[in-house]
Amino acid sequence: MELGAIDSNTFPDEEFKLVSLAGRDFKARQASIGHHLDCTDVMNETEWRHLKIWFTDGSNYSGQDGPRYHQDNLADSLEHIYSRIGEGQRLVPEYKVLEPAFLSDPCS
């Protein structure tokens, strides 16, 4: 048997219910970054090359969050994760900007 990808899978955790790598909650974002860094450790231990990330940063109602914050926070979070990605390894993003819920305020 061979691994397909390490899946970071933060979405079922209550801590990440409304935020992961792109949200405004700094504490939750730091925890999510830490979880992904743990995943890079698993990648190194298993000698696997792919880390799949689903960005669970949709909002539940208009005005709750917005894409400007998402862009800056996501870039910052990914910078931390990329710093631990080794040669020959890569991130495989699954970005569904409107999930886990459906609404986001483009003017925020």
C-alpha positions in Angstrom: 0.0 0.0 0.0 1.2 3.5 -0.7 -0.1 6.9 0.6 -1.8 9.3 -1.8 -1.5 12.5 0.2 -1.4 13.6 3.8 -4.8 15.3 4.4 -4.7 18.0 7.0 -8.4 17.7 7.7 -9.2 20.5 10.2 -12.9 20.9 9.3 -14.4 18.5 11.9 -12.7 20.1 14.9 -14.8 22.6 16.9 -11.7 24.8 17.2 -11.7 25.4 13.5 -15.5 25.6 13.0 -15.4 29.1 11.5 -11.7 29.6 10.8 -8.6 27.8 9.8 -5.7 29.4 7.8 -7.4 32.5 6.5 -9.8 33.7 9.3 -9.5 36.6 11.7 -9.2 34.6 14.9 -5.4 34.7 15.5 -5.5 31.9 18.1 -7.4 29.5 15.9 -5.2 30.4 12.9 -2.1 29.7 14.9 -3.5 26.3 16.0 -4.3 25.5 12.4 -0.8 26.4 11.3 0.5 24.2 14.1 -1.7 21.3 12.9 -0.3 21.7 9.3 3.2 21.8 10.6 2.5 18.5 12.4 1.3 17.1 9.0 4.6 18.1 7.4 6.3 16.0 10.2 4.2 13.1 9.1 5.2 13.7 5.5 8.8 13.5 6.5 8.4 10.4 8.6 6.5 8.6 5.8 8.7 10.0 3.1 5.5 11.2 1.3 5.5 14.3 -1.0 1.9 15.7 -0.9 0.0 17.7 1.7 -3.6 18.3 0.8 -5.2 21.3 2.5 -8.9 22.2 2.4 -9.2 25.8 3.5 -12.3 25.8 5.7 -12.9 29.6 5.8 -16.3 30.2 4.5 -18.7 32.4 6.5 -22.2 31.7 7.8 -23.7 35.1 7.1 -22.9 38.3 5.2 -20.5 40.6 7.0 -19.0 37.9 9.2 -15.8 38.0 7.2 -14.4 39.1 3.9 -11.9 38.3 1.2 -9.4 41.1 2.0 -8.7 39.5 5.4 -8.7 36.0 3.9 -6.0 37.0 1.3 -3.6 38.5 3.8 -4.2 35.8 6.5 -4.0 33.0 4.1 -0.7 34.3 2.6 0.8 34.6 6.1 -0.3 31.1 7.2 0.9 29.5 4.0 4.3 31.2 4.4 4.7 29.3 7.7 3.7 26.0 6.2 5.8 26.5 3.0 8.9 27.1 5.1 8.6 23.4 6.3 7.9 21.9 2.9 11.0 20.0 1.7 12.5 19.6 -1.7 10.3 17.4 -3.8 7.3 18.0 -1.6 4.3 20.1 -2.4 1.0 21.4 -1.2 -2.2 20.3 -2.9 -4.9 23.0 -2.2 -8.6 22.4 -2.2 -10.0 25.9 -2.0 -13.7 26.3 -1.9 -14.0 29.9 -0.9 -17.6 29.6 0.1 -17.3 26.6 2.3 -18.1 25.4 4.9 -21.0 27.8 4.6 -22.1 29.8 1.6 -22.0 33.5 2.4 -19.2 36.0 2.4 -19.2 39.8 2.2 -17.0 41.0 -0.7 -16.9 44.5 0.8 -15.4 43.6 4.2 
